[in-house]
Amino acid sequence: MDFLLQFFDFVVHLDAHLVTLFAEYGVWLYAILFLIVFCETGLVVTPLLPGDSLLFLAGALAASDGAFDIRILIPVLLAAAILGDNTNYWVGRWVGARLLKWGDNSRFFNRKAFDMTHSFYEKHGGKTMLVARFLPFVRTFAPFVAGIGVMHYGRYFLYDLAGAFLWVFSMTLLGYWFGNVPWVKANLLLIVFFMIAIPGCGVVFAWLRQRFAAQAS
């Protein structure tokens, strides 16, 4: 419970924490941001880490407080996003290979589900990776599932790279361009809240719709 409270406080007061961390760690904060983005995109057990809001705030602080150099910030975040996703993919690929090896001898393996996942990612994997970049939780699990489904790596990497560029540049530069706008500075926490809540609600709504549709059929 204490961990959840600390995590909630970190997310809600993310801007203040970033300023404090920069004052304490200086340029090492780039490494901290790299680690957060890498874990959020690269580890299936850390989907609750801030993603969109972190990029937006980092960009805003680069413009308003000079805490970051945008020319360093974007490459660092981009590298973290790409390395995180590809780590996630290969972990999923390893898990998928083990499941195939065990086959029907394992109660965790469902051949039909595996074949459906592979077929889906071969047909729609590119679009999935692009859209998933902008959806919390989905962004964390999509590369892992793509690996399990043995999506062709060359195709996966191409779309993942494009998604990473779109995500990092759009979120960070939005914060950088609007970071000095008085209304944005005055309502930064409110903006962060909506950046977290709206995509999250979309994911929950999609899950509920799919659940009700399954029950109806």
N, C-alpha and C positions, 0 to 999 in steps of 0.2 A: 504493500500500500504506500509506503514511504517513497518507493521508487516511482510509482505512478504520479504521486503528488509533485515530486521533483521534476519529472518529465513534463507535466502539465504546466508548471511554473516556468520551465525553460521555454516552452512553445509560446505561452501567452506573453512573456516578457523577452522575446527573442531579440528584439532590437537593443534593449538595455544590456542583455547578456553579451551580445557581440561587442558592444562598446567597451564593456568591462573587461572582456577577454582580450581585446586588442590592447587596452592599456596595460594589461598584465603580461601578455605574451608577445605583443608586437607582431613581427612578421611570421612568427610561429602559428598565428591564427590561420594563415593560409593552409597549413598542414592540418589544422583542426577541421576546417571546412572541407578539405579534401577527404578526410576520414569520415565525416558525417555523410557526405554525398556518396562516397564509395559504399559505405555500409547500407545506406538507404536503397541503393540500386543493386547492390551486389550480394546481400545476405537476406535470404527469405525470412529470417527470424527478426528482422528489424524494419518492418514496413511502417512503423509509427514515427520514425525519425522525420524531421521536417525536410521537405524537398522544395516545392515551388516557393513557399514562403521564405525559406532560407536564401534562395537565389535572389528573390526580389529584394529582400532586406539588405543583403550584401551589396547589391547594386545601388540601393538607395543610400546606404552609408558611404559608399565610394564617392557619391556625388555630394552629399550634404556634410559629412563629417570628415571626409578625407581619410577614413580608416583604412581603405583599400585603394590600390592602384588598379583601375579597371583593366589595364593592359596585362596585368599579372593575374587578376582574379578570374577572368573568363577562361584562359588556358588551363588554370588549375582545376576549375569546376568541370571543364570539358573532359580533361584527362580522368578525373574521378568518375564521371558518369560513364565514360566508355569502358574503363577498366572494370568498374563495378558490374556493369551489365554483362561483360564478357566472362568475368569470373562466375557470375550467376548462371550463365548459359552452360559453361563447361562443367559446373557442379551438377546441373540438371542432366547434361549429356552422360556424365559418369553414373548417376542414379539410373537413368534410362537403360544404360548398357548392363548394369547389374540386374535390373528387372528382366530384361530380355534373356540374360544368361540363366536366371533361375526359372523363367517361364512359368508354366502351369504348376510347377512344384512349389511356388510361393503363393501364399494366400493374399499377398499384397499386389499381385500382378493381375491385371484385367486386359486380356489381349484385345478385346473389342474397343475398350476405352483408349488403349495405346494406339491402335490403328486409326481411330477417329481423330485423336490429337495430332498424329503425324500428318494425316490427310488435310486437316484444317490449317496447320501451319505451313504446309507446302503450298496451299492455295491462297491463304489470307494472312500468312505470317508477316509479310512486309507491312501491310496496312495496320495489323495488330500492334507491331512494334512502334510505329509512328504515333498512333493514337494513345497507346499505353503510356508513353512518355509524359503525358499531361494528366494522367489519372493516378492519384495516390493509391497505394496498395497494389493496384493493377501493375503499376510501373515496377514494383518489386518482384511480382510473381511471373510476369510475362516472359522474361528471359529464361527463368528456370524451367517453365513449362515448354518453351521453345526447345530447350536442350533435351528435356525428357522426350519430346516428340520427334527428336532428331531432325529438326529443320536444317536444311542445307546451310552450312556455316557461311559460305561466301555470300549468299543472299541475306542471311541474318545480319551479318556484319555491315553490309551496305546500308540496309534500312535502319539498323541500330545507330550507325554513324550519323546518318541524316537526321534521325530523331534527336540524337544528343545535341547536334548543332542547333536545331530549331528550339529545343527546350532551354538550353543554357543561354543562348544569345537572346531569345525573346524574354525570358523571365528576368535575367540580369540587367539587360538594357532598359526594360520597362522601369525597373527600380532606379536605374541610373538617370534616365531621362526625366522621370517625374519625382525624383528624390528631393529636389529643392522646391517643389511646388508647395506653398504654405499649407494648402488644404491636405495634401498627402502627408506632410510632416505632422500635422495636428491629429490626423486620423490613421496613423500608421498601424496601430494595433488592431483597429477595426478592419482595415484592409487585409491584414494578415489573417484575421479570424475568418473572413469570407473566402480567402484563398484556400484555407484549410477545410472550411465547412461545406462550401458549394460542391467541389469535386467529390468530397466524401459522401455527401447526400446522393449524388448521381450514382456512385457505385452501389450504395445501399438500395436505391430505387431499382437499379438494374437487377440486383440479386433477388429482391422481393418479387419483381415481375416474373423472373425466370422460375422462381419457386412456385408461385401461384399457377403459372402456366403448366408446370410439371404435375401439380396436384390436379388440375382440371383435366389433363389428358389421362 
